[in-house]
Amino acid sequence: MTRIPVLHIITRLIVGGAQETVMLTADMLDKSQWDAHVLSGSQTGSEGSLIENVRARDIPLTIEPSLVREINPFKDLLAFIRLVRFIKRGGYAVVHTNSSKAGILGRWAAWLAGAPIIVHTVHGWAHHDRQHPLARRFYILLEQISAPITDKLIVVSPRNTEKGLAARIAAPEKYITIRSGIEMGRFRRPNRLCEEVRAELGIPQNVPVVGTVTRLSPQKAPIDFVAAAAQVLERRPDVHFVIVGDGPLRAEVEAEIAALGLTRRVHLTGLRRDVPDLLHSFDIFALSSLWEGLPRVLPQAMAAGLPIVATAVDGNAEAVTDGVNGLLTPPGDPQAMAAALLRLLDNPSLHRKMGEAGRTRADEFGARKMVSDIAALYEKLLAERMLQ
């Protein structure tokens, strides 16, 4: 049986949700039916890189140095030309793009190269309400002109569909929701004991721990998390806070922790590869993002049995049902986040009930279901193309 060649294109293989989705999809597609390749730019950053993780899974990987995140007319044109050549040479039946820059360049390159099927996953739109109006309009226009050459737009949350339709990006029938999936087993069963992880972090065994796993970037608003921690500690000085992750705001976060006198209560770990173990050392998970697609870390925290306090933005509300498996608070409001955290800290029965509800629901976000749904979409689109 001849395998069907599929190309996944993404701008950067940093440690992040979109990147993990690409890696898992390329790895878990049935290898007797699909020949999956990944193409990425070479940029990584303080967030960490998944390039070696992709290679370790024996996924064919091509690095294109001219594919960069920033707008760069020379590099963007060069990347576009090289993408057209690469797609033509590979004879890909399906080109599946991810992230904003790769989504625009990759789809138009695939169209020019004559790829039969073009799919794009929206892990979160490039446009958002906190942008300058001209920048927001520019990103919307790029998506509007790229939608007609796209066979299907995968969104990780129905809220992304609502946002796309509100911006007049494609018709409703062009959208399909396929939730971002995780390798559930890793997050249900830690490799190390909670006591061992806490001892390594310098946290006493019998104190409450509120943790977050996040990129230290403006989108994730880590300063809001620190501000909420400061307010919680005024009432509950026994609580410890853990921030797992790295990014361009690290120095600013460290300075804020020091300025508020929280260095003994707020622990900044940097990038870690043992996230499942760290999650199991937390009592509550919090996420302070200003905008999101569907952050994979929320189902990960749910699988670990943690109640969640998260901002009520986009995909956060897809994973967290307010009052059921967590509490939602307005974005950019550390005081509201602190109040929600205190509500859980002061109410053990509610804390336990929400954690159990999240663990039960986590299976909805499994990687196998995600990949099965993506494969079914590829098959449907290819069958429809053969009938035309």
TIGU-154684 format. One line per 2 residues: their letters; for each residue x, y, z of N, C-alpha, C. Coordinates in steps of 0.1 Angstrom, whole numbers, always signed. Each point is the difference from the previous one (the first is absolute). Example, Ala and Ser with C-alpha at 12.3 -4.5 7.8 and 13.67 -1.06 7.14 Angstrom:
# residues 2
as) +132 -57 +78 -9 +12 +0 +9 +12 +0 | -4 +11 -7 +9 +11 +0 -8 +11 +8
# end
This chain:
# residues 388
mt) +8 -12 +0 -8 +12 +0 +9 +12 +0 | -3 +9 -9 +8 +13 -1 -5 +9 +11
ri) +10 +5 +8 -3 +10 +10 -3 +14 -5 | -9 +7 +7 -3 +13 -5 +9 +10 +7
pv) +7 +8 -8 +10 +10 +6 -8 +12 +5 | +4 +4 +13 -6 +11 +7 +11 +9 +5
lh) -1 +13 -2 +10 +9 +5 -6 +9 +11 | +5 +1 +11 -4 +9 +11 +11 +11 +0
ii) -5 +12 -1 +9 +12 +0 -3 +9 +13 | +10 +4 +7 -2 +8 +11 +12 +10 +1
tr) -2 +12 +5 +10 +10 +0 +12 -3 +9 | -3 -5 +12 +11 -3 +9 -4 -12 +8
li) +10 -8 +3 -2 -12 +8 +5 +3 +15 | -6 +10 +6 +3 +3 +14 -8 -9 +8
vg) +2 +0 +13 -8 -7 +10 -13 +8 +1 | -11 -6 -6 -13 +7 +0 -11 -9 -4
ga) -12 +4 +1 -12 -9 -3 -1 -3 -14 | +1 +10 -9 -1 -3 -15 +11 -9 -4
qe) +12 +2 +5 +11 -9 -4 -2 -14 +4 | -4 -2 +13 -3 -13 +5 -11 -7 -8
tv) -10 +7 -5 -10 -5 -8 +5 -5 -13 | +9 +8 -6 +6 -4 -13 +8 -13 +2
ml) +8 +0 +10 +9 -12 +3 -9 -13 +2 | -10 +1 +9 -8 -11 +3 -8 -5 -12
ta) -5 +9 -8 -8 -4 -12 +9 -7 -10 | +12 +6 -3 +9 -6 -10 +5 -14 +5
dm) +2 -1 +13 +5 -13 +6 -11 -11 +1 | -13 +4 +3 -10 -9 +3 -9 -4 -12
ld) +1 +7 -11 -8 -4 -12 +5 -14 -4 | -10 -8 -5 +3 -14 -3 +11 +0 -11
ks) +11 -6 +3 +12 +1 -9 -2 -10 -12 | -10 -9 +1 -3 -8 -12 -8 +7 -10
qw) -6 +11 +4 -9 +8 -9 +6 +14 -4 | +7 +6 +10 +4 +14 -2 +16 +1 +1
da) +5 +8 -8 +15 +3 +0 +1 +14 +4 | +1 +2 +14 +0 +14 +5 +14 +6 +1
hv) +1 +12 -4 +12 +8 +1 -3 +13 +7 | +11 +6 +6 -2 +13 +7 +11 +9 -6
ls) -5 +13 -2 +10 +10 -4 -2 +12 +9 | +11 +5 +5 -1 +11 +10 +12 +10 -3
gs) -2 +12 +5 +11 +10 +0 +10 -5 +11 | +11 +7 +0 +11 -4 +9 +0 +7 +13
qt) -8 +11 +1 +0 +8 +13 -6 -8 +11 | +6 +1 +12 -5 -5 +12 -2 +11 +10
gs) +8 +1 +10 -1 +11 +10 +1 -5 +14 | -3 +9 +10 +1 -4 +14 -11 -10 +4
eg) -10 -1 -8 -11 -10 +3 +5 -14 +0 | +11 -3 -8 +5 -13 -2 -4 -5 -13
sl) +6 -11 -5 -2 -5 -13 -5 -15 +0 | -8 -3 -10 -5 -14 -2 +6 -7 -11
ie) +10 +7 -6 +6 -6 -12 +6 -14 +2 | +7 -1 +11 +6 -13 +3 -11 -10 +4
nv) -10 +4 +7 -11 -9 +3 -7 -5 -12 | -1 +8 -11 -6 -5 -12 +9 -10 -7
ra) +13 +3 +0 +10 -9 -6 +0 -14 +8 | -1 +1 +13 +0 -12 +8 -11 -9 -3
rd) -11 +5 -5 -12 -8 -4 +1 -5 -14 | +12 +3 -6 +2 -5 -14 -10 +6 -10
ip) -4 +12 +2 -9 +8 -9 +9 +7 -10 | -2 -2 -13 +8 +7 -10 -2 +15 +2
lt) +11 +7 +2 +0 +15 +4 +9 +8 -10 | -5 +10 -5 +7 +10 -8 +0 +13 +6
ie) +12 +6 +2 +1 +13 +6 +3 +11 -11 | -9 +10 -1 +1 +10 -10 +4 +13 +7
ps) +13 +4 +0 +4 +12 +8 -6 +13 -4 | -5 +1 -12 -6 +13 -5 -15 +2 +6
lv) -5 -11 +5 -14 +1 +6 +2 +5 +15 | -4 +13 +2 +2 +7 +13 -13 +5 +4
re) -1 +3 +13 -12 +5 +6 -3 +14 -3 | +11 +9 +0 -2 +14 -3 -3 +2 -15
in) -6 +12 -2 -2 +4 -14 +13 +5 -6 | +5 -7 -10 +13 +3 -7 -2 -2 -15
pf) -3 +10 -7 -3 -1 -15 +10 -9 -7 | +13 +1 +2 +9 -8 -7 -1 -14 +4
kd) +1 -3 +13 -1 -14 +4 -14 -6 -3 | -10 +8 +1 -14 -6 -3 -1 -4 -14
ll) +5 +8 -9 +0 -3 -15 +9 -13 -2 | +11 +0 +6 +9 -12 -2 -6 -12 +6
af) -7 +1 +11 -6 -12 +6 -12 -4 -9 | -7 +9 -5 -11 -3 -9 +4 -8 -12
ir) +11 +5 -7 +5 -7 -12 +5 -14 +4 | +7 -1 +11 +5 -13 +4 -11 -10 +4
lv) -10 +5 +6 -12 -8 +3 -7 -5 -12 | -2 +8 -10 -6 -4 -13 +8 -12 -6
rf) +13 +2 -1 +9 -10 -5 +0 -13 +8 | +0 +1 +13 +0 -11 +9 -13 -8 -2
ik) -11 +7 +0 -13 -7 -1 -2 -7 -14 | +5 +7 -10 -1 -6 -14 +9 -13 +0
rg) +12 +1 +5 +9 -11 +0 -5 -12 +8 | -6 +3 +11 -5 -11 +9 -13 -6 -5
gy) -7 +7 -9 -13 -5 -5 -10 -3 +11 | -1 +9 +10 -9 -2 +11 -14 +1 -3
av) -8 -10 +4 -14 +0 -2 -8 +9 +9 | +6 +1 +12 -6 +9 +10 +11 +9 +6
vh) -3 +13 +0 +9 +10 +7 -8 +6 +11 | +5 -2 +12 -7 +4 +12 +9 +10 +8
tn) -5 +13 +0 +8 +10 +6 -5 +3 +14 | +10 +6 +8 -3 +3 +14 +8 +13 +3
ss) -6 +8 +8 +5 +13 +5 -2 +11 -11 | +1 +12 +3 -4 +11 -9 +8 +2 -12
ka) +14 +2 +2 +8 +2 -11 +1 -12 -10 | +2 -12 +6 +0 -12 -8 -14 -2 -7
gi) -10 +4 +7 -14 -2 -5 -2 +8 -13 | +5 +12 +0 -1 +9 -12 +9 -5 -11
lg) +13 +0 +2 +10 -4 -10 -2 -14 -5 | -3 -9 +10 -1 -14 -4 -13 -3 -8
rw) -11 +6 +3 -12 -2 -8 +2 +5 -14 | +5 +12 -2 +2 +5 -13 +10 -7 -8
aa) +11 -5 +7 +10 -8 -7 -6 -13 -5 | -9 -6 +9 -6 -13 -3 -10 +2 -12
wl) -7 +11 +0 -9 +3 -11 +7 +2 -13 | +11 +7 +0 +8 +2 -12 +7 -13 -5
ag) +4 -8 +10 +6 -13 -4 -10 -10 -4 | -13 +3 +1 -10 -10 -5 -3 -11 +10
ap) +2 +2 +13 -4 -10 +10 -15 -2 +0 | -4 -13 -1 -15 -3 -1 -8 +5 +12
ii) +6 -1 +12 -8 +3 +12 +9 +10 +9 | -6 +10 +4 +6 +10 +9 -8 +2 +13
vh) +6 -3 +11 -7 +1 +13 +8 +10 +9 | -7 +8 +8 +7 +8 +9 -6 -1 +14
tv) +8 -2 +10 -5 +0 +14 +2 +13 +7 | -11 +5 +5 +1 +13 +8 +2 -4 +15
hg) +12 +2 +5 +2 -2 +14 -3 +12 +8 | -5 +10 -6 -3 +13 +6 +3 +10 -11
wa) -9 +9 -3 +1 +10 -11 +12 +9 +3 | +6 +5 -10 +11 +10 +1 -6 +13 +4
hh) -13 +3 -3 -6 +13 +4 -7 -2 +13 | +1 +11 +8 -6 +0 +13 -3 +15 +4
dr) -9 +1 +10 -5 +13 +4 +11 +10 +6 | +11 -5 +4 +10 +8 +6 +10 +6 -10
qh) -2 -4 -13 +9 +5 -10 -3 +15 -4 | +9 +6 -7 -3 +13 -6 -10 -3 -11
pl) -10 +8 -2 -10 -3 -10 +5 -3 -14 | +10 +7 -5 +6 -2 -13 +6 -14 -1
ar) +8 -4 +11 +6 -13 +0 -11 -11 +0 | -10 +2 +8 -11 -10 +1 -7 -1 -14
rf) -2 +11 -7 -7 +0 -13 +9 -7 -10 | +13 +2 +1 +10 -7 -9 -1 -15 +1
yi) +0 -5 +12 +0 -14 +2 -13 -6 -4 | -11 +7 +2 -13 -5 -4 -1 -1 -15
ll) +6 +11 -7 +0 +0 -15 +7 -12 -5 | +12 -3 +6 +8 -11 -5 -8 -13 +1
eq) -7 -2 +11 -8 -12 +1 -12 +0 -9 | -6 +11 -3 -11 +1 -9 +3 -4 -14
is) +12 +5 -5 +4 -4 -13 +6 -14 -2 | +4 -6 +12 +5 -13 -1 -11 -11 +2
ap) -11 +4 +5 -11 -10 +3 -5 -7 -13 | -2 +8 -11 -5 -7 -12 +9 -11 -6
it) +13 +0 +3 +8 -11 -5 +2 -11 +10 | -7 +1 +11 +1 -10 +11 -12 -9 +0
dk) +3 -13 +0 -11 -10 -1 -7 -1 +13 | +7 +1 +11 -6 -1 +13 +8 +8 +11
li) -7 +7 +9 +7 +7 +11 -4 -8 +12 | +11 -6 +6 -2 -7 +13 +1 +10 +11
vv) -9 +0 +9 +1 +8 +12 +1 -9 +12 | +7 +4 +11 +1 -8 +12 -11 +3 +10
sp) -8 +10 -3 -11 +4 +9 -11 +7 -9 | -12 -3 +3 -11 +7 -7 +1 +15 +1
rn) +6 +5 +11 +1 +14 +1 +9 +6 -10 | +10 -8 -6 +8 +5 -11 -9 +1 -12
te) -9 -9 -2 -10 +2 -11 -8 +12 +1 | -5 +3 +12 -8 +12 +2 +8 +13 -3
kg) +13 -1 +4 +8 +12 -2 +4 +2 -15 | +2 -12 -7 +3 +1 -14 -12 +5 -8
la) -12 -5 +3 -12 +4 -7 -3 +15 +3 | +2 +4 +12 -2 +15 +4 +9 +9 -9
ar) +12 -6 -3 +9 +8 -9 -2 -3 -15 | -10 -7 -3 -3 -3 -14 +11 -8 -7
ia) +5 -9 +8 +11 -9 -6 -7 -14 -3 | -3 -2 -13 -5 -12 -5 -15 -2 +4
ap) -6 -10 -7 -14 -3 +3 -1 -10 +11 | -11 -2 +7 -1 -9 +12 +3 -14 -4
ek) -4 -5 -12 +3 -14 -4 +15 -3 -2 | +8 +10 -1 +14 -2 -1 +7 -4 +13
yi) -7 +2 +11 +6 -2 +13 -3 -14 +5 | +10 -6 +7 -3 -12 +8 +8 +0 +13
ti) -6 -4 +11 +6 +0 +13 +7 -13 +2 | +13 +0 +3 +7 -12 +4 +9 +5 +12
rs) -3 -5 +11 +7 +5 +12 +14 -5 +0 | +9 +9 +5 +14 -3 +2 +1 -11 +10
gi) +8 -11 -4 +0 -12 +9 +14 -2 +7 | +0 -6 +11 +12 -3 +8 +2 -15 +2
em) +12 -4 +3 +3 -14 +3 -4 -2 +15 | -12 -5 +1 -7 +0 +14 +8 -7 +10
gr) +5 -12 -3 +7 -8 +10 +11 +7 +7 | +8 +8 -7 +11 +7 +7 -4 +9 +11
fr) -13 +5 -1 -4 +10 +10 -9 -6 +10 | -5 -12 -2 -7 -7 +11 +9 -6 +10
rp) +12 -5 -5 +9 -7 +9 +14 +6 +0 | +3 +7 +11 +14 +6 +1 +11 -10 +1
nr) +12 +3 -4 +11 -9 +2 +6 +2 +14 | -2 +11 +6 +7 +3 +13 -11 +3 +11
lc) +3 -2 +12 -9 +3 +11 -1 +15 +2 | -12 +5 +4 -2 +14 +3 +10 +5 +10
ee) +3 -8 +10 +9 +4 +11 +14 +3 -6 | +4 -8 -9 +14 +1 -6 +0 +13 -8
vr) -10 +3 -8 +0 +12 -8 +0 +12 +8 | -9 +0 +11 +0 +12 +9 +13 +2 +7
ae) +6 -10 +4 +13 +1 +7 +10 +6 -10 | +0 -4 -12 +9 +6 -10 -2 +15 -2
lg) -13 +4 +1 -4 +14 -2 +2 +9 +13 | +3 -7 +11 +1 +7 +12 -13 +4 +7
ip) -10 -9 -3 -14 +3 +5 -3 -10 +11 | -5 +4 +12 -4 -9 +10 -11 -10 -5
qn) -1 -11 +7 -9 -11 -5 -15 +3 +3 | -3 +7 +11 -14 +1 +4 -5 +14 -2
vp) +4 +7 -11 -6 +13 -2 -7 +0 -14 | -10 +9 -2 -6 +0 -13 +9 +6 -11
vv) -1 -5 -12 +8 +5 -11 -9 +3 -12 | +2 +12 -4 -7 +5 -13 +10 +1 -11
gt) -2 -7 -11 +10 +0 -10 -5 +4 -14 | +9 +4 -9 -4 +3 -13 +11 -5 -9
vt) -3 -5 -12 +10 -4 -10 -4 +9 -12 | +10 +9 -4 -4 +10 -10 +13 +6 -6
rl) -2 +7 -11 +10 +7 -7 +1 +14 +6 | +11 +5 +3 +2 +13 +7 +0 +10 -11
sp) -12 +3 -5 -2 +10 -12 -12 +9 +3 | -2 +11 -7 -11 +9 +3 -14 -7 -1
qk) -1 -10 -10 -13 -7 -1 -4 -7 +13 | +10 -6 +7 -3 -8 +11 -1 +8 +13
ap) +3 +13 +0 -1 +9 +11 +5 -6 +13 | +13 -4 +1 +5 -6 +12 +1 +10 +12
id) +1 +13 -4 +0 +10 +11 -13 +0 +8 | -11 -3 -7 -13 -1 +6 +0 -11 +10
fv) +6 -11 -4 +1 -12 +9 +8 +4 +13 | +11 +7 -2 +8 +4 +12 -8 +10 +9
aa) -8 +9 -7 -8 +9 +8 -11 -7 +8 | -6 -10 -7 -10 -8 +7 +6 -7 +12
aa) +12 -6 -2 +7 -7 +11 +2 +10 +12 | +4 +12 -3 +3 +10 +11 -13 +2 +8
qv) -11 +1 -7 -13 +3 +7 -4 -12 +8 | +2 -12 -5 -4 -13 +7 +9 -1 +13
le) +13 +4 -1 +9 -2 +11 -3 +10 +12 | -7 +11 -3 -4 +9 +10 -10 -7 +10
rr) -8 -9 -6 -10 -7 +9 +5 -14 +4 | +8 -6 -9 +4 -14 +2 +16 -1 -2
pd) +7 +4 +10 +15 +0 -1 +6 -13 -1 | -8 -11 +2 +5 -14 -1 +1 -5 -14
vh) -6 +7 -10 -1 -5 -13 +14 +2 -8 | +3 -9 -8 +12 +1 -9 -5 +0 -14
fv) +7 +8 -9 -4 +1 -14 +12 -5 -9 | -3 -7 -11 +10 -5 -9 -3 +5 -14
iv) +10 +6 -7 -1 +4 -14 +9 -9 -8 | -5 -8 -8 +8 -9 -9 +0 +6 -14
gd) +12 +3 -5 +0 +5 -14 +11 +11 -1 | +2 +4 -13 +9 +10 -3 -5 +9 -11
gp) +7 +10 -3 -5 +9 -11 +6 +14 +1 | -4 +9 -9 +6 +13 +0 -2 +9 +12
lr) -10 -3 +8 -3 +8 +12 +6 -6 +13 | +9 -9 -2 +6 -6 +12 +6 +10 +10
ae) +8 +9 -6 +7 +10 +9 -10 +8 +7 | -10 +4 -7 -11 +9 +6 -7 -8 +11
ve) -3 -12 -2 -7 -8 +10 +9 -2 +12 | +13 -3 -2 +9 -1 +11 +1 +13 +8
ae) +0 +11 -7 +1 +13 +7 -13 +3 +8 | -11 -4 -5 -13 +3 +7 -1 -9 +12
ia) +5 -12 -1 +0 -9 +12 +8 +6 +11 | +12 +5 -4 +9 +6 +10 -5 +13 +6
al) -6 +8 -9 -5 +13 +4 -12 -2 +11 | -8 -11 -2 -11 -2 +9 +5 -8 +12
gl) +12 -4 +1 +5 -7 +11 -5 -15 +1 | -2 -6 -12 -6 -13 +0 +10 -11 -4
tr) +13 +2 +1 +9 -10 -5 +0 -13 +8 | -5 +0 +13 -1 -12 +7 -13 -7 -2
rv) -10 +6 -7 -13 -6 -2 -3 -2 -14 | +6 +7 -9 -2 -2 -15 +12 -6 -6
hl) -1 -12 -5 +12 -8 -5 -1 +0 -16 | +10 +5 -6 +1 +1 -15 +10 -11 -4
tg) -5 -10 -7 +8 -12 -3 +7 +1 -13 | -5 +9 -10 +6 +0 -13 -7 -12 -8
lr) +6 -2 -12 -5 -11 -8 +3 -14 +6 | -10 -8 +1 +1 -14 +5 -6 -10 -9
rd) +6 -12 +0 -5 -11 -8 -8 -10 +8 | -1 +2 +13 -8 -9 +9 -13 +7 +4
vp) -7 +6 -9 -12 +7 +3 -11 -9 +7 | -1 -13 -4 -10 -8 +7 +3 -2 +14
dl) +13 -2 +4 +4 -1 +14 -3 +13 +7 | +3 +11 -6 -2 +13 +7 -15 +3 +2
lh) -9 -4 -10 -14 +2 +2 -5 -8 +12 | +5 -12 +2 -5 -8 +11 +6 +5 +14
sf) +9 +10 -1 +4 +6 +13 -8 +12 +3 | -9 +4 -9 -9 +12 +2 -13 -5 +7
di) -7 +10 +6 -13 -2 +6 -10 +7 -9 | +3 +11 -6 -9 +8 -9 +9 +4 -12
fa) -7 +0 -12 +7 +6 -12 -6 +13 -3 | +8 +10 -4 -5 +13 -4 +6 +4 -14
ls) -8 +7 -8 +5 +5 -13 -6 +14 -2 | +9 +10 -2 -4 +14 +0 +0 +6 -14
sl) -1 -8 -11 +1 +5 -14 -10 +11 -3 | +4 +9 -9 -9 +10 -5 -7 -4 -12
we) +5 -10 -8 -7 -6 -11 +6 -14 -2 | -8 -9 -6 +4 -14 -2 -7 -6 -11
gl) +5 -12 -5 -7 -8 -9 -7 -11 +9 | +6 -11 +1 -3 -10 +11 +13 -4 +6
pr) +4 +6 +12 +13 -4 +5 +0 -14 +5 | +10 -8 -5 +1 -14 +3 +2 -2 +15
vl) +6 +9 +6 +4 -2 +14 -13 -1 +9 | -11 +5 -4 -12 -2 +8 -5 -14 +0
pq) -1 -7 -11 -3 -15 +1 +10 -7 +7 | +13 +4 -1 +11 -7 +7 -3 +1 +15
am) -3 +12 +5 -3 +2 +14 -12 -7 +4 | -10 -1 -9 -12 -8 +3 +3 -14 +2
aa) +8 -6 -9 +4 -14 +1 +7 -3 +13 | +8 +10 +5 +7 -1 +13 -10 +2 +12
gl) -13 +3 -3 -9 +1 +11 +0 +13 +7 | +4 +11 -7 +1 +13 +7 -12 +8 -3
pi) -6 +7 +10 -10 +11 -3 +8 +11 -6 | -7 +8 -9 +6 +10 -8 -6 +14 +3
va) +9 +10 +1 -5 +14 -1 +6 +6 -12 | -8 +4 -10 +5 +5 -12 -8 +13 -5
ta) +6 +7 -8 -7 +12 -6 -10 -4 -10 | -11 +7 +0 -12 -3 -9 +3 +5 -14
vd) +9 -6 -7 +4 +4 -14 -1 -13 -9 | -5 +2 -12 +0 -9 -11 +0 -15 +5
gn) +10 -8 -3 +0 -14 +3 +1 -4 +15 | +4 +9 +8 +0 -3 +15 -14 -5 +4
ae) -10 +7 -5 -14 -3 +4 -5 -13 -7 | +8 -4 -10 -3 -13 -6 +4 -12 +9
av) +11 +2 +7 +5 -11 +9 -6 +2 +14 | -2 +12 +5 -4 +2 +13 -15 +5 +0
td) -8 -8 +6 -14 +4 +2 -1 +7 +14 | -3 +12 +0 +0 +8 +12 -9 -6 +11
gv) +6 -3 +11 -8 -6 +11 -1 -15 +0 | +6 -6 -10 -1 -15 -1 +14 -6 +2
ng) +10 +3 -9 +13 -5 +2 +10 +11 +2 | -5 +12 +3 +9 +12 +3 -8 +13 +0
ll) +7 +10 +1 -6 +14 +1 +6 +9 -10 | -8 +8 -7 +4 +9 -11 +0 +14 +6
tp) +10 +8 -4 +1 +14 +5 +2 +9 -12 | -3 +13 +1 +3 +9 -11 +15 +1 -3
pg) +4 +1 -13 +14 +2 -3 +5 +13 +5 | +13 +1 +3 +5 +12 +5 -5 +5 +13
dp) -5 -9 +9 -5 +3 +13 +6 -9 +11 | +12 +3 +4 +6 -8 +10 -8 -1 +13
qa) -7 +10 +4 -8 +0 +12 -11 -11 -1 | -7 -1 -12 -10 -10 -1 +6 -14 +0
ma) +12 -1 -6 +7 -13 +0 +4 -4 +14 | +4 +9 +8 +4 -2 +14 -12 -4 +8
aa) -12 +6 -2 -12 -4 +7 -4 -14 -4 | +1 -4 -12 -4 -13 -4 +10 -11 +6
ll) +13 +3 +0 +9 -9 +7 -3 -1 +14 | -3 +11 +7 -3 -1 +15 -13 -8 +2
rl) -9 +1 -9 -12 -8 +1 +3 -15 +0 | +9 -4 -9 +3 -14 +0 +9 -4 +12
ld) +10 +9 +3 +9 -3 +12 -8 -2 +13 | -11 +8 +1 -7 +0 +13 -12 -10 +0
np) -2 -7 -11 -11 -10 -1 +5 -13 -6 | +6 -9 +9 +5 -13 -4 -9 -8 -8
sl) -13 -1 +4 -10 -8 -7 -2 +4 -14 | -1 +14 -2 -2 +5 -13 +13 -3 -9
hr) +11 +2 +6 +13 -3 -6 +0 -14 -5 | -3 -9 +8 +0 -15 -3 -10 -3 -11
km) -12 +6 +1 -11 -3 -9 +4 +5 -14 | +5 +12 -1 +4 +5 -13 +12 -8 -6
ge) +9 -4 +8 +11 -8 -5 -4 -13 -6 | -10 -7 +7 -5 -12 -5 -8 +2 -13
ag) -8 +11 -1 -7 +3 -12 +9 +2 -12 | +11 +7 +2 +10 +2 -11 +6 -13 -4
rt) +4 -9 +9 +6 -12 -3 -9 -9 -9 | -13 +0 +4 -10 -8 -8 -1 +5 -14
ra) +0 +14 -2 -2 +6 -13 +12 +0 -9 | +12 -3 +6 +12 +2 -7 +1 -9 -13
de) -6 -12 +1 +0 -9 -12 -5 +6 -13 | -8 +11 +1 -5 +7 -12 +11 +6 -8
fg) +11 +2 +7 +12 +7 -7 +11 -10 -3 | -2 -12 -2 +10 -10 -2 +6 +1 -14
ar) +13 -3 -2 +7 +2 -12 -5 -10 -11 | -4 -12 +4 -4 -10 -10 -13 +5 -6
km) -9 +5 +7 -13 +5 -6 +4 +12 -9 | +8 +9 +4 +4 +11 -9 +6 -5 -13
vs) +9 -9 +0 +6 -5 -12 -10 -8 -9 | -8 -8 +7 -11 -7 -7 -9 +9 -8
di) -4 +11 +7 -9 +10 -7 +7 +7 -11 | +13 +3 +1 +8 +6 -11 +1 -9 -12
aa) +3 -13 +3 +1 -10 -11 -13 -1 -7 | -11 -1 +7 -13 -1 -6 -3 +12 -9
ly) +4 +12 +5 -2 +12 -9 +9 -1 -12 | +12 -4 +1 +8 -1 -12 -6 -10 -10
ek) -5 -11 +5 -6 -10 -9 -13 +6 -7 | -8 +7 +8 -12 +6 -6 +3 +10 -11
ll) +10 +8 +3 +3 +11 -10 +6 -6 -12 | +9 -11 +1 +6 -6 -12 -11 -7 -8
ae) -10 -7 +7 -10 -7 -7 -9 +10 -8 | -3 +11 +6 -8 +11 -7 +8 +5 -12
rm) +13 +2 +1 +8 +5 -11 +0 -10 -11 | +0 -13 +3 +0 -10 -11 -13 +0 -8
lq) -11 +4 +7 -13 +0 -7 -2 +12 -8 | +8 +10 +1 -2 +13 -7 +6 -2 -14
# end
